Amino acid sequence: MQIKFTDSPPSDIRLHARIVNREDRLAGYDSAMTDGASAARFKGNPGQVFEAFTMENNALHRKAVAGAGEQDARKRRQNVERAGAALSAKYLASGESAMVLDLGHADLSGEEAAAALLALRLRGWRHDAYRTKLPEEKKVTLETVHVIGAPDGTQEAWKDAEAVAKGSEFTRKLVTEPANVLYPESFVEMCRDAFEGTGAKITVLDEPEMERLGMNALLGVGQGSERPSRLLAIEWRGGVDGDKPSLLVGKGVTFDTGGISIKPGAGMEDMKWDMGGAGAVAGGMLALVLRKARANVIGVMGLAENMPDGKAQRPGDVVTTMDGQTVEVINTDAEGRLVLCDALCWAQREYDPARIVDFATLTGAMIIALGNEHGGVFSNDDDLAGQLLSAGETSGDKLWRLPIGPAYDKLIDSPIADIKNVGPRQAGSITAAQFLHRFIKKGTPWAHCDIAGMVWADKPGHAWDKGATGYGVRLIDRFVADNLEK
């Protein structure tokens, strides 16, 4: 969907919309519009839409208003986003190819107006590449939004917001693609294509290189698959020369059968999105690179496919990780932490980071704990945890902090190795975080974001349709913008 700013939109566009506050929701409209809105009980609540049809110059026109709630609401930005997204949801397949959107009636700041446009665009993203018999009335028709009345600063703010939109859309594409299309090698190639010409540096390790480095935990996850594993790094040096970079590390299990500890068949198709952490890192990096973020940030993604082949690792196997710690594999379906521990080790040795934030669809226990409303965050550093929580609240990619500590650490001690890859049933998400913590160098601020409940949605949200949400991209962008850019 294209967003265009103009003072004179094409005269043949039939669909005109406004975003309005609750207080003065219909100021300037004629009595037919105001009476109709009153009859429809339109109050300008966040995301509420009212539509009317009028005849003008012998042509039928559609007029719509979308509510942004109270002007001084505490969650003003989120309410404005809901207004933009509601218009997209209503008119995406309406038969209209263009909309004129008037942003001059809700006393928006430039940042708020850009947020509304971001939500409008994100809510309009769909992946219909494999639909060959989609009914005509369900096909996407809305292609262009002509923006008038934009507040001062909107176009400048939109430049950054558009980069976030592109990053989010890239993440959604990665998460949505089926596993016969998206696997470690093709994930790498899609990233090469997306970052071509941007100035980012891409590094890829293949299996022989990882074997030489002793990355047996990551390789063990993928050894039962016909698809070879990969380690991918995307490096952006937009900050002060010589400053230590910040690391984003993502779990990229492109399909997770559970391995020998195989999952139940029902719902296994969802495991194509078990690479959602790597997807978030890739899309987050794309957003930062496209908007030329003034920070040194590196995204590292461990990519593997977990399959139950005759060569697959078994429960009870012991593997030696890159940093020399040994792991007893109790359950081959606890594979994400095995991928991440080697990725974390390599990234720390290679880049000597100032801080690390990892993203992973790591545990089903996180969905039991937090549902689909928050990702979980675990951290050894209160300042870093607070920065991520704040970025989540502002961006809408919300997080909730959970504990780690020595009392949980002992739950993953192994009787025959340094560590085992699962603990008891209780505190499953916490012991997974504890596992990762053992691979973080002492003194390095680190946070682990378990986003298992957030990368895929079974129902539409305020800025996404059913399916891939793009969770993590807006969080990463806001975290960098608020804390790392100079």
Helices and strands as residue ranges (DSSP letters): E 2-5, E 15-20, H 31-39, E 49-56, E 59-67, H 76-91, E 98-102, H 110-123, G 136-138, E 144-148, H 154-176, H 184-195, E 201-205, H 207-213, H 216-222, E 230-237, E 246-256, G 268-273, H 276-290, E 296-306, E 318-320, E 326-328, H 336-351, E 355-360, H 364-370, E 375-379, H 382-395, E 399-401, H 406-409, G 410-412, E 419-420, H 428-437, E 446-450, E 456-457, E 467-468, H 473-483
